[in-house]
Structures are given as C-alpha cells and as structure tokens.
Amino acid sequence: MFLQADLVVKSVMIGLVLASLVTWTVWLAKTFELWAAKRRLSKQLRNLSTANSIHEASSLVEVNRGAVPAMIRAAIAETRASWDVADKHAIKERIQARLDRVELAAGRDINRGTGLLATIGSTAPFIGLFGTVWGIMNSFIGISESQTTNLAIVAPGIAEALLATAFGLVAAIPAVIIYNHFARAIGGYKALIGDASVTVLGLVSRDLDRGIRAELMAAE
C-alpha cells in the first residue's frame, strides 16, 4: 500500500516514521541521562547530609559536575562578595537567590528534549489525518475520472489514506506516554535539587551564625 500511495501521502508516512524514530531516540538518551543525574545527585545529597560546614561539603562533593557543586560554588561566591556586609539575613537572601538560579538552570537542562516529545505527541495524529484526507480526496477524484463507484477501484486508495492515520497514531501514542513518564521522573529530580538547595543554604546559615565566613574556610 505504501508503494502505491500518492507522493504526498508517502511523504506524510515517511515523516511520521522519522518522528517515531526521534521519539525512541529521545527516550533512550533521556532515560540514561536521568538515571546518571539522579544517581549522582543522590550521592551528593548523602555527602551533604554528613557535612557540618560549606567547606566540608565542598570537599565531600564532586567539584565540577552537577547542580550541587554549582550551588556550593554560588554560595561561597556570594559569601565572598558580601564580606563587608554585617546583615547575615541579607547575605542569606542573596545566597538563596543564587541557589534559585542554579536550580532553575538545572531544571532547564534536564528538560531538554522533552518538548520534542510533546510536539510529536500533539501533532502526529493531525499530520496523519492530513495524509488521510489527501488520500481520500485523490480517491474521489479517481471515482470522478473513472465514472464508476465500484468499490474495487476506490478501496485501495482509501486503504492507503487510512494507513497514514495509523502511522500518525503509532508515532503519537508512544510520544505522549514517554513524555508523561519523563514529566514524573523530572519532577522527582527537581525535588531532589530543591532538597540540595535547602541543605546548602542550611550549611551556609550555620557557618554565618558561627561567625565564620565560607570563603575563609574554602581557602584553608
């Protein structure tokens, strides 16, 4: 049926097959990315929970990878920049603002690619329907040209047209399911990042209440 279909219907089907391949590629890549990110973040959170100061946390957590090291660096940088500020509450607010930016950036990074799944899931059925409508139009044109309503003449064209709708559903249904799965998984990952942000702020607050500035400890 595919070989006998109209050029437009063939193009629609090929496009939907490519969209399906993109869906499964994103699933594979994002599954591995989320697994690695959650594993790394969970380990860093365990290390944070054992630290008593921001300096100790920076030595326990991997320095260059993930959101937690970025939060630690942001907290130390803001404490250093606010060295001459006596109001500890104001320092904590600025540190919280920096941590929020790191948290948002981590959320954007982990969301990369999921928008493509949403686009495929929402548009693939309509693209398939377009192919179906186009094919049925050609079938009606064939009826008018042959001047007969014999089902044997029009049935192949209608079947080819309906095949485009099937391709659209095959592309859209997995995309929607996978997108919803990643939405839940990413929500859990963002919750872990939020826990890390609270923990880092708690360590800095503890250091400030002790009268010890984080940048001095980091320089030891």
Backbone as CSV, one residue per row, in Angstrom:
resi,resn,N_x,N_y,N_z,CA_x,CA_y,CA_z,C_x,C_y,C_z
1,MET,0.827,-1.207,0.000,0.000,0.000,0.000,0.865,1.262,0.000
2,PHE,1.986,1.197,0.739,2.851,2.368,0.809,3.416,2.713,-0.572
3,LEU,3.861,1.708,-1.320,4.468,1.950,-2.626,3.466,2.513,-3.619
4,GLN,2.188,2.158,-3.462,1.158,2.612,-4.389,0.533,3.945,-3.973
5,ALA,0.917,4.437,-2.805,0.292,5.662,-2.300,0.759,6.886,-3.070
6,ASP,-0.019,7.963,-2.942,0.321,9.251,-3.555,1.604,9.796,-2.926
7,LEU,2.303,10.663,-3.662,3.566,11.213,-3.189,3.394,11.966,-1.869
8,VAL,2.313,12.727,-1.755,2.071,13.482,-0.520,1.841,12.528,0.645
9,VAL,1.042,11.481,0.410,0.770,10.505,1.475,2.043,9.773,1.856
10,LYS,2.873,9.453,0.871,4.161,8.823,1.175,5.030,9.741,2.029
11,SER,5.049,11.019,1.688,5.851,11.973,2.455,5.371,12.063,3.899
12,VAL,4.052,12.047,4.071,3.480,12.078,5.419,3.911,10.844,6.201
13,MET,3.820,9.680,5.575,4.192,8.443,6.263,5.671,8.422,6.632
14,ILE,6.519,8.844,5.705,7.959,8.871,5.981,8.259,9.832,7.128
15,GLY,7.602,11.001,7.092,7.800,11.956,8.179,7.377,11.405,9.522
16,LEU,6.280,10.662,9.562,5.804,10.079,10.818,6.725,8.964,11.302
17,VAL,7.274,8.201,10.367,8.247,7.169,10.763,9.486,7.819,11.371
18,LEU,9.962,8.901,10.758,11.112,9.617,11.317,10.789,10.197,12.689
19,ALA,9.565,10.707,12.861,9.165,11.238,14.170,9.154,10.131,15.220
20,SER,8.708,8.941,14.819,8.711,7.817,15.751,10.138,7.440,16.143
21,LEU,11.052,7.460,15.170,12.457,7.165,15.475,13.043,8.208,16.427
22,VAL,12.684,9.467,16.216,13.140,10.528,17.120,12.611,10.292,18.533
23,THR,11.348,9.872,18.633,10.751,9.602,19.949,11.544,8.556,20.709
24,TRP,11.851,7.452,20.062,12.563,6.374,20.745,14.016,6.743,21.007
25,THR,14.604,7.576,20.157,15.967,8.040,20.410,16.006,8.936,21.650
26,VAL,15.043,9.859,21.738,14.959,10.726,22.919,14.717,9.885,24.172
27,TRP,13.853,8.881,24.058,13.590,8.015,25.219,14.865,7.356,25.716
28,LEU,15.640,6.798,24.797,16.868,6.114,25.196,17.876,7.086,25.807
29,ALA,18.100,8.210,25.140,19.091,9.171,25.626,18.661,9.794,26.953
30,LYS,17.382,10.180,27.055,16.910,10.841,28.268,16.828,9.861,29.437
31,THR,16.517,8.597,29.173,16.498,7.601,30.249,17.874,7.461,30.871
32,PHE,18.895,7.347,30.035,20.260,7.238,30.553,20.672,8.524,31.269
33,GLU,20.329,9.675,30.686,20.705,10.948,31.302,20.070,11.108,32.674
34,LEU,18.772,10.790,32.783,18.083,10.914,34.067,18.639,9.935,35.092
35,TRP,18.920,8.721,34.657,19.465,7.721,35.582,20.804,8.199,36.135
36,ALA,21.689,8.674,35.261,23.005,9.139,35.702,22.880,10.371,36.594
37,ALA,21.993,11.307,36.229,21.850,12.542,37.010,21.279,12.250,38.394
38,LYS,20.270,11.373,38.473,19.685,11.041,39.774,20.678,10.295,40.651
39,ARG,21.428,9.401,40.044,22.423,8.642,40.806,23.482,9.584,41.382
40,ARG,23.975,10.507,40.553,24.973,11.461,41.009,24.407,12.381,42.071
41,LEU,23.182,12.860,41.864,22.570,13.786,42.813,22.299,13.116,44.149
42,SER,21.846,11.864,44.125,21.589,11.142,45.375,22.873,10.967,46.176
43,LYS,23.959,10.647,45.497,25.246,10.508,46.180,25.690,11.835,46.780
44,GLN,25.529,12.919,46.025,25.926,14.225,46.530,25.076,14.651,47.718
45,LEU,23.791,14.313,47.691,22.916,14.643,48.824,23.330,13.880,50.074
46,ARG,23.715,12.613,49.906,24.183,11.845,51.062,25.439,12.476,51.654
47,ASN,26.336,12.937,50.795,27.537,13.599,51.288,27.208,14.915,51.978
48,LEU,26.253,15.660,51.420,25.850,16.921,52.039,25.277,16.710,53.436
49,SER,24.525,15.626,53.591,23.878,15.375,54.879,24.884,15.073,55.986
50,THR,26.101,14.676,55.613,27.125,14.381,56.618,28.036,15.570,56.889
51,ALA,27.929,16.632,56.095,28.808,17.794,56.254,28.303,18.706,57.362
52,ASN,29.234,19.368,58.035,28.892,20.313,59.093,29.181,21.759,58.694
53,SER,29.798,21.948,57.542,30.110,23.297,57.068,30.149,23.271,55.546
54,ILE,30.110,24.453,54.938,30.142,24.523,53.487,31.505,24.091,52.952
55,HIS,32.549,24.337,53.717,33.877,23.897,53.302,33.970,22.375,53.309
56,GLU,33.441,21.759,54.343,33.440,20.303,54.397,32.596,19.726,53.269
57,ALA,31.491,20.383,52.964,30.641,19.919,51.863,31.370,20.000,50.534
58,SER,32.129,21.071,50.318,32.846,21.224,49.051,33.926,20.170,48.881
59,SER,34.449,19.654,49.980,35.466,18.604,49.884,34.839,17.220,49.721
60,LEU,33.584,17.065,50.141,32.922,15.769,50.048,32.213,15.570,48.705
61,VAL,31.788,16.684,48.100,31.006,16.615,46.865,31.941,16.790,45.682
62,GLU,31.619,16.107,44.565,32.393,16.294,43.339,32.410,17.776,42.959
63,VAL,33.547,18.269,42.575,33.719,19.716,42.437,33.093,20.261,41.163
64,ASN,33.175,19.550,40.076,32.876,20.154,38.774,31.624,19.631,38.081
65,ARG,30.908,18.699,38.657,29.782,18.091,37.949,28.505,18.182,38.767
66,GLY,27.415,18.563,38.092,26.107,18.532,38.713,25.695,19.848,39.342
67,ALA,24.432,19.875,39.796,23.858,21.087,40.364,24.391,21.379,41.762
68,VAL,24.671,20.337,42.535,25.109,20.555,43.921,26.448,21.284,43.980
69,PRO,27.480,20.868,43.230,28.724,21.650,43.240,28.521,23.097,42.780
70,ALA,27.625,23.287,41.801,27.337,24.652,41.349,26.702,25.468,42.474
71,MET,25.833,24.849,43.266,25.228,25.553,44.400,26.266,25.914,45.451
72,ILE,27.180,24.985,45.714,28.220,25.259,46.705,29.103,26.410,46.243
73,ARG,29.490,26.386,44.961,30.318,27.473,44.435,29.576,28.803,44.486
74,ALA,28.263,28.778,44.165,27.476,30.016,44.201,27.373,30.557,45.620
75,ALA,27.182,29.656,46.593,27.076,30.100,47.986,28.382,30.705,48.474
76,ILE,29.512,30.068,48.143,30.813,30.596,48.555,31.097,31.923,47.864
77,ALA,30.746,32.015,46.562,30.999,33.252,45.828,30.204,34.417,46.406
78,GLU,28.954,34.182,46.752,28.142,35.264,47.313,28.625,35.655,48.702
79,THR,29.058,34.677,49.491,29.587,34.993,50.815,30.860,35.828,50.705
80,ARG,31.685,35.487,49.720,32.905,36.263,49.498,32.563,37.681,49.041
81,ALA,31.588,37.805,48.134,31.197,39.131,47.631,30.558,39.988,48.729
82,SER,29.965,39.343,49.734,29.282,40.071,50.808,30.123,40.116,52.084
83,TRP,31.419,40.063,51.913,32.313,40.011,53.060,32.132,41.202,54.011
84,ASP,31.878,42.387,53.464,31.789,43.581,54.298,30.360,43.891,54.728
85,VAL,29.416,42.955,54.491,28.020,43.165,54.878,27.790,42.538,56.243
86,ALA,27.289,43.325,57.184,27.098,42.823,58.546,25.786,42.068,58.712
87,ASP,24.794,42.387,57.865,23.466,41.777,57.999,23.488,40.349,57.439
88,LYS,23.497,39.368,58.326,23.537,37.975,57.889,22.261,37.582,57.147
89,HIS,21.148,38.173,57.535,19.883,37.845,56.867,19.919,38.267,55.400
90,ALA,20.497,39.434,55.135,20.605,39.897,53.749,21.522,38.986,52.943
91,ILE,22.598,38.517,53.560,23.500,37.596,52.863,22.760,36.308,52.511
92,LYS,21.984,35.788,53.428,21.239,34.552,53.180,20.237,34.726,52.040
93,GLU,19.608,35.891,51.977,18.654,36.138,50.898,19.349,36.141,49.540
94,ARG,20.523,36.769,49.470,21.248,36.791,48.203,21.756,35.397,47.823
95,ILE,22.181,34.630,48.812,22.599,33.253,48.537,21.417,32.441,48.030
96,GLN,20.252,32.632,48.651,19.056,31.921,48.198,18.713,32.269,46.761
97,ALA,18.890,33.549,46.388,18.618,33.962,45.004,19.566,33.255,44.043
98,ARG,20.836,33.136,44.421,21.785,32.431,43.558,21.446,30.947,43.456
99,LEU,21.076,30.357,44.564,20.704,28.941,44.545,19.473,28.710,43.679
100,ASP,18.531,29.638,43.724,17.335,29.519,42.884,17.700,29.535,41.406
101,ARG,18.653,30.388,41.021,19.077,30.447,39.621,19.737,29.139,39.192
102,VAL,20.566,28.579,40.078,21.194,27.289,39.769,20.134,26.201,39.633
103,GLU,19.152,26.237,40.514,18.075,25.244,40.479,17.274,25.342,39.185
104,LEU,16.958,26.561,38.762,16.219,26.755,37.515,17.033,26.294,36.313
105,ALA,18.333,26.591,36.323,19.190,26.172,35.211,19.267,24.651,35.126
106,ALA,19.361,23.985,36.275,19.388,22.518,36.277,18.078,21.945,35.761
107,GLY,16.965,22.592,36.115,15.669,22.140,35.615,15.551,22.296,34.111
108,ARG,16.054,23.407,33.583,16.023,23.608,32.132,16.884,22.570,31.417
109,ASP,18.042,22.283,31.978,18.940,21.316,31.347,18.309,19.925,31.285
110,ILE,17.702,19.504,32.384,17.156,18.146,32.421,15.883,18.039,31.585
111,ASN,15.232,19.174,31.326,14.018,19.167,30.494,14.320,19.154,29.002
112,ARG,15.586,19.343,28.644,15.944,19.450,27.230,15.561,18.170,26.485
113,GLY,14.836,18.317,25.392,14.432,17.184,24.574,13.005,16.734,24.808
114,THR,12.449,17.011,25.983,11.090,16.554,26.265,10.051,17.370,25.487
115,GLY,10.389,18.621,25.170,9.459,19.423,24.373,9.228,18.822,22.999
116,LEU,10.248,18.160,22.464,10.100,17.498,21.169,9.082,16.362,21.247
117,LEU,9.098,15.644,22.366,8.113,14.576,22.556,6.696,15.146,22.607
118,ALA,6.546,16.255,23.308,5.219,16.874,23.393,4.742,17.330,22.018
119,THR,5.660,17.878,21.224,5.294,18.329,19.876,4.864,17.159,19.005
120,ILE,5.628,16.072,19.055,5.276,14.893,18.255,3.951,14.315,18.708
121,GLY,3.771,14.211,20.013,2.532,13.630,20.532,1.296,14.431,20.176
122,SER,1.439,15.752,20.081,0.267,16.590,19.804,-0.001,16.787,18.317
123,THR,1.042,16.697,17.485,0.862,16.990,16.061,0.788,15.761,15.168
124,ALA,1.378,14.647,15.587,1.425,13.466,14.716,0.034,12.981,14.286
125,PRO,-0.973,12.929,15.179,-2.298,12.491,14.697,-2.870,13.395,13.612
126,PHE,-2.641,14.700,13.720,-3.184,15.626,12.720,-2.413,15.530,11.402
127,ILE,-1.110,15.281,11.502,-0.341,15.082,10.270,-0.816,13.819,9.562
128,GLY,-1.038,12.754,10.338,-1.585,11.535,9.749,-2.965,11.757,9.154
129,LEU,-3.780,12.558,9.844,-5.121,12.865,9.326,-5.037,13.658,8.027
130,PHE,-4.050,14.546,7.938,-3.859,15.279,6.689,-3.574,14.312,5.545
131,GLY,-2.692,13.329,5.789,-2.418,12.328,4.767,-3.653,11.543,4.392
132,THR,-4.484,11.243,5.388,-5.727,10.507,5.109,-6.671,11.335,4.253
133,VAL,-6.843,12.590,4.620,-7.741,13.466,3.853,-7.238,13.606,2.422
134,TRP,-5.940,13.790,2.271,-5.373,13.935,0.934,-5.606,12.670,0.105
135,GLY,-5.396,11.509,0.714,-5.593,10.258,0.001,-7.044,10.029,-0.393
136,ILE,-7.959,10.364,0.504,-9.384,10.185,0.194,-9.814,11.152,-0.914
137,MET,-9.269,12.370,-0.894,-9.557,13.305,-1.978,-9.120,12.726,-3.320
138,ASN,-7.933,12.128,-3.338,-7.466,11.503,-4.580,-8.364,10.353,-4.994
139,SER,-8.904,9.610,-4.018,-9.812,8.506,-4.336,-11.090,9.027,-4.978
140,PHE,-11.618,10.128,-4.453,-12.822,10.710,-5.044,-12.549,11.256,-6.446
141,ILE,-11.364,11.811,-6.615,-11.001,12.267,-7.959,-10.939,11.087,-8.917
142,GLY,-10.386,9.961,-8.427,-10.341,8.744,-9.243,-11.725,8.245,-9.588
143,ILE,-12.669,8.374,-8.646,-14.051,7.964,-8.920,-14.639,8.809,-10.039
144,SER,-14.407,10.132,-9.958,-14.983,11.012,-10.982,-14.366,10.761,-12.345
145,GLU,-13.066,10.429,-12.357,-12.406,10.201,-13.641,-12.812,8.856,-14.245
146,SER,-12.999,7.863,-13.394,-13.391,6.540,-13.913,-14.889,6.429,-14.131
147,GLN,-15.633,7.387,-13.520,-17.087,7.414,-13.651,-17.711,6.088,-13.214
148,THR,-17.209,5.580,-12.101,-17.769,4.359,-11.525,-17.618,4.424,-10.019
149,THR,-18.504,3.770,-9.310,-18.456,3.701,-7.845,-18.081,2.300,-7.382
150,ASN,-17.456,1.554,-8.259,-17.045,0.191,-7.911,-16.052,0.246,-6.751
151,LEU,-16.364,-0.499,-5.694,-15.536,-0.475,-4.501,-14.121,-0.985,-4.772
152,ALA,-13.990,-1.901,-5.701,-12.668,-2.445,-6.003,-11.730,-1.380,-6.550
153,ILE,-12.286,-0.317,-7.116,-11.455,0.749,-7.683,-11.021,1.741,-6.606
154,VAL,-11.939,2.083,-5.720,-11.643,3.134,-4.737,-11.070,2.588,-3.435
155,ALA,-11.265,1.302,-3.158,-10.823,0.743,-1.877,-9.312,0.851,-1.661
156,PRO,-8.471,0.552,-2.646,-7.024,0.675,-2.400,-6.599,2.075,-2.003
157,GLY,-7.154,3.089,-2.681,-6.794,4.466,-2.336,-7.238,4.838,-0.935
158,ILE,-8.430,4.399,-0.543,-8.918,4.697,0.809,-8.060,3.975,1.849
159,ALA,-7.689,2.733,1.560,-6.835,1.984,2.488,-5.483,2.666,2.666
160,GLU,-4.910,3.156,1.576,-3.638,3.874,1.668,-3.788,5.136,2.505
161,ALA,-4.923,5.813,2.339,-5.158,7.038,3.093,-5.293,6.736,4.589
162,LEU,-6.026,5.685,4.919,-6.206,5.332,6.327,-4.898,4.863,6.956
163,LEU,-4.002,4.328,6.151,-2.696,3.912,6.663,-1.920,5.106,7.224
164,ALA,-2.117,6.273,6.628,-1.447,7.478,7.141,-1.932,7.810,8.547
165,THR,-3.230,7.642,8.808,-3.753,7.865,10.154,-3.144,6.880,11.137
166,ALA,-3.013,5.621,10.714,-2.398,4.613,11.577,-0.962,4.994,11.909
167,PHE,-0.226,5.485,10.920,1.150,5.914,11.169,1.181,7.064,12.179
168,GLY,0.218,7.976,12.051,0.155,9.094,12.988,-0.073,8.645,14.414
169,LEU,-0.965,7.664,14.594,-1.229,7.151,15.938,-0.029,6.394,16.491
170,VAL,0.635,5.633,15.617,1.830,4.892,16.057,2.926,5.850,16.512
171,ALA,3.030,6.998,15.873,4.033,7.989,16.281,3.609,8.758,17.524
172,ALA,2.305,9.047,17.644,1.846,9.933,18.718,1.704,9.228,20.063
173,ILE,1.151,8.021,20.070,0.848,7.367,21.346,2.101,7.126,22.183
174,PRO,3.173,6.523,21.631,4.391,6.375,22.455,4.969,7.710,22.911
175,ALA,4.895,8.731,22.034,5.449,10.036,22.400,4.741,10.612,23.620
176,VAL,3.411,10.487,23.660,2.648,11.007,24.803,2.967,10.219,26.069
177,ILE,3.016,8.897,25.955,3.301,8.057,27.129,4.701,8.350,27.664
178,ILE,5.676,8.426,26.776,7.049,8.688,27.206,7.180,10.088,27.799
179,TYR,6.496,11.058,27.200,6.546,12.422,27.739,5.994,12.464,29.166
180,ASN,4.865,11.806,29.399,4.283,11.786,30.740,5.205,11.079,31.736
181,HIS,5.841,10.014,31.289,6.798,9.309,32.162,7.958,10.222,32.547
182,PHE,8.511,10.938,31.571,9.625,11.832,31.868,9.185,13.007,32.728
183,ALA,7.960,13.476,32.540,7.464,14.578,33.367,7.450,14.188,34.834
184,ARG,7.012,12.951,35.129,7.024,12.489,36.518,8.452,12.305,37.033
185,ALA,9.309,11.699,36.197,10.693,11.462,36.619,11.442,12.771,36.844
186,ILE,11.228,13.740,35.957,11.904,15.024,36.100,11.380,15.777,37.318
187,GLY,10.088,15.608,37.617,9.544,16.208,38.837,10.248,15.689,40.083
188,GLY,10.516,14.372,40.121,11.257,13.812,41.246,12.677,14.330,41.307
189,TYR,13.311,14.489,40.150,14.678,15.016,40.105,14.717,16.459,40.609
190,LYS,13.748,17.260,40.195,13.701,18.644,40.654,13.478,18.726,42.162
191,ALA,12.706,17.776,42.708,12.506,17.756,44.156,13.818,17.488,44.882
192,LEU,14.656,16.607,44.319,15.970,16.341,44.914,16.858,17.584,44.847
193,ILE,16.785,18.304,43.740,17.571,19.542,43.627,17.101,20.558,44.666
194,GLY,15.783,20.631,44.882,15.264,21.524,45.914,15.784,21.152,47.296
195,ASP,15.844,19.846,47.584,16.407,19.400,48.867,17.874,19.821,48.993
196,ALA,18.617,19.693,47.882,20.023,20.085,47.903,20.167,21.581,48.169
197,SER,19.301,22.386,47.555,19.353,23.834,47.756,19.112,24.195,49.219
198,VAL,18.126,23.549,49.826,17.825,23.811,51.239,19.005,23.399,52.116
199,THR,19.627,22.264,51.787,20.755,21.777,52.589,21.952,22.711,52.494
200,VAL,22.267,23.169,51.271,23.386,24.093,51.096,23.129,25.399,51.846
201,LEU,21.910,25.916,51.737,21.591,27.152,52.452,21.694,26.944,53.955
202,GLY,21.300,25.773,54.431,21.420,25.480,55.860,22.865,25.455,56.320
203,LEU,23.754,24.891,55.508,25.169,24.866,55.865,25.757,26.270,55.927
204,VAL,25.431,27.099,54.924,25.928,28.475,54.922,25.372,29.251,56.102
205,SER,24.085,29.055,56.385,23.472,29.750,57.519,24.138,29.347,58.828
206,ARG,24.470,28.073,58.948,25.149,27.594,60.147,26.520,28.250,60.290
207,ASP,27.246,28.352,59.151,28.559,28.997,59.195,28.446,30.470,59.576
208,LEU,27.452,31.143,59.017,27.279,32.566,59.328,26.925,32.769,60.794
209,ASP,26.086,31.905,61.329,25.710,32.020,62.739,26.898,31.728,63.652
210,ARG,27.824,30.924,63.166,29.035,30.667,63.945,30.034,31.813,63.859
211,GLY,29.776,32.727,62.937,30.687,33.832,62.754,31.846,33.505,61.850
212,ILE,31.719,32.433,61.057,32.789,32.013,60.158,32.298,32.193,58.734
213,ARG,33.022,32.922,57.913,32.641,33.154,56.532,33.125,32.005,55.646
214,ALA,32.281,31.612,54.733,32.551,30.414,53.939,33.799,30.530,53.092
215,GLU,34.108,31.744,52.619,35.251,31.858,51.744,36.555,31.654,52.502
216,LEU,36.569,31.943,53.820,37.768,31.687,54.602,38.006,30.201,54.763
217,MET,36.943,29.450,55.037,37.069,28.005,55.175,37.452,27.379,53.874
218,ALA,36.917,27.896,52.752,37.245,27.330,51.442,38.705,27.572,51.102
219,ALA,39.310,28.582,51.682,40.694,28.899,51.390,41.676,28.133,52.264
220,GLU,41.190,27.416,53.266,42.072,26.669,54.161,42.723,25.511,53.455
